Amino acid sequence: MKIPFPIWPLQRLFIGCCCIVLSGCASQFAPPARPEPVLPEAWQAQLPAEAQVPEGDWWQRFGSPRLEELVLMGMEGSPDLAGAVERVIQAEAQLRSTGSSLFPAVNLSGGTSAQRRSVSGGSSTSSESTNLSLGASYEVDVWGRIAADVRASEANLAASHFDYESVRLSLIAGVASGYFQLLALEERLAYSRENLAISERVLGIVEARQRHGTASALDLARQQSTVLSQRSTLLSLEQQQRQTRSALAILLGVAPQEFAINPEPFSQLRVPTVDPGMPSDLLLRRPDLARAEAQLVAADASIVAARTALFPSISLSASAGAASSGLLSLSSPTSTLSLGASITQSIFDGGRRQSQIASAESRQRELLETYRKAILTALKEVEDALNTVHFSSQQEQLQTDILAETRRSLQLAELRYREGADDLLSVLDAQRSLFSAQDQMVQLQLTRLNGALELYKVLGGGWQYAGM
């Protein structure tokens, strides 16, 4: 096949393009430098003794088979986790779309037509044609713009994976927290019913004494008010219990109306001790910090891509085709072949590209500050969780002694009132103290559980950074 045009002009153009490519390879843009985060050497809070580092199935260390079942339900049915999976799929598709720019684009086109022309009062002419052509085009990534876009997409994909791990960790912690709160409310309800029974028993004593003239109507009214108050508290706790159960159902991806659970005794839960490790370990343990770092990498690549827009773009193209003067036929075709190369340089755009560079650089600085704040927040969260674990343990020990004393005080107050040695106010005060001590005890136990749970969460739940 003969080439219908001389090739020597293309040779000169090709040589010129090669020179530009070679010079461009020597002037690739380096990503902007950023300072390394400075972390403290140790935690201020007192560390738990005989602690263990978080592991993969850390929720099993609370000793609750029912919690393990709920976590599995959440992993399978949570809308939040399913949405995170879809974001990973979208990032993978975006990476494939961006990476396709590294390859040539090939197009195949064809057509056929028939045309008839008639002259008024004269003869008519007709013509037919068929053509088929194959074309290819390729943008030479001289300055690394496409490569930078691919790096940004890779970093965004890594960020979506880290986001999935963050959502998974938050889901497990949320399910555990909701379940612990539900068990605590069951315990508080049991204590409330117990105190209601005590109040009703004392009310019977007051009524008997009032009939015999040894108790006043005021004493009777006070105890009746105490019984009514206990019943109101019981209703309030039942409402909180139902709302907590509904919130837990949403986390699991179940309709609240269809969710039922048979909770285990609150006292059977164990409070594990957690080893926080060193503060510098947080960068490798927390998926949210890894996500913030991946966003920084994507921002660095976006700056490089924006800067390359200042330089000319080079494209190569080739096409081959065949055409004939027949309809739906390529018999005796006329063949064509063309090769081309082009260089495009924007001369004036009103500052658009410079503004895009400034915007990308500002975005990178913003994400750097976001990353720095995320590290500071992570350090605070671990420190707070360690303090919660330490102080709530001591408070629970003190509350155990307080509860024992309030039980003994109520028994003595009832005995003295029954024998007429003391008035009803002493009994009422002892009742209130006992109920408050019982309720406080349950809430302190819940605080200890949530403290250990929060410590697992803020330490990453056993997750380890494996790179991007």
Secondary structure, 3 states (H helix, E strand, C coil): CCCCCCCHHHHHHHHHHHHHHHHHHCCCCCCCCCCCCCCCCCCCCCCCCCCECCCCCHHHHHCCHHHHHHHHHHHHHCHHHHHHHHHHHHHHHHHHHHHHHHCCEEEEEEEEEEEEEECCCCCEEEEEEEEEEEEEEEEECCCCHHHHHHHHHHHHHHHHHHHHHHHHHHHHHHHHHHHHHHHHHHHHHHHHHHHHHHHHHHHHHHHHHHHCCCCCHHHHHHHHHHHHHHHHHHHHHHHHHHHHHHHHHHHHCCCHHHCCCCCCCHHHCCCCCECCCCHHHHHHHCHHHHHHHHHHHHHHHHHHHHHHCCCCEEEEEEEEEEEECECCECCCCEEEEEEEEEEECCCCCCCHHHHHHHHHHHHHHHHHHHHHHHHHHHHHHHHHHHHHHHHHHHHHHHHHHHHHHHHHHHHHHHHHHHCCCCCHHHHHHHHHHHHHHHHHHHHHHHHHHHHHHHHHHHCCCCCCCCCC
